[in-house]
Amino acid sequence: MIRRTRETDPSTRRAALEEFCRAYWQPLYSYSRARGNSQHDAEDAVQGFLSHLLQRGEKLADLDASRGKLRSWLLTSFRNFLINEQDRENAVKRGGRTDIVSIDIDEAESRIGDSPAEPASESDLAQQFDRTWAETVLTRAQEFLKKTHTEAGKAERFSALVPFLTEGTEENAITSAAKQLDMKPGTVRMAVSRLRDDYRVAVLREIQETVGDEVDVEEEFDYLISCL
């Protein structure tokens, strides 16, 4: 996505930036809420920041592997944006608020739990951001698997097996999936095992896109899992 923001064609740059915004808005929203902002103010802050990125696309285009983790860069950029209240207010006020991504408040809230009773410490805020970032990485990996299975004509199988990525393989659940797919339980277990292997590869692939050095991938993987 970042490479495409460097293209000379404006429509290609814009599409890449919008894809980036859709991919990573949730951790920003969670961080803003953890700071004690209301749902409305958190949404405004995210939309304002994303609008800022779209208007200053060169900031994203200048990123390269030497800058380290995308996760760290994005959090620092958003934190600085929130500190500079004037920039945030101006971004929201220009022609009214410009919604860069569609934010489903109910879904966003369901992923962050209860709001803190009082403003959290900066370390707690960063932890909230990282936990939601980890969930975003897993979600994007699942979306990739869903896409590949659908393209291969295996959408029904993926739908039946995807719960096993985050749940156990109890006999009742395996039997139920076997009946649904008209497969033997042993075959379902093998399919679940292969899907889990594919899931890990997809997660590592997603992480590879966001870290500066290939040797950091497993370390980042372990860290994100610990956040969950």
Sequence and secondary structure as in RCSB ss.txt:
>XXXX:A:sequence
MIRRTRETDPSTRRAALEEFCRAYWQPLYSYSRARGNSQHDAEDAVQGFLSHLLQRGEKLADLDASRGKLRSWLL
TSFRNFLINEQDRENAVKRGGRTDIVSIDIDEAESRIGDSPAEPASESDLAQQFDRTWAETVLTRAQEFLKKTHT
EAGKAERFSALVPFLTEGTEENAITSAAKQLDMKPGTVRMAVSRLRDDYRVAVLREIQETVGDEVDVEEEFDYLI
SCL
>XXXX:A:secstr
 TGGGG SSHHHHHHHHHHHHHHHHHHHHHHHHHTT  HHHHHHHHHHHHHHHHHTHHHHHT  GGG  HHHHHH
HHHHHHHH HHHHHHHHHTTS   SS   HHHHHHTT S  SS   HHHHHHHHHHHHHHHHHHHHHHHHHHHHH
HTT HHHHHHHGGGGTS   HHHHHHHHHHHT  HHHHHHHHHHHHHHHHHHHHHHHHTTSSSTTHHHHHHHHHH
HH 
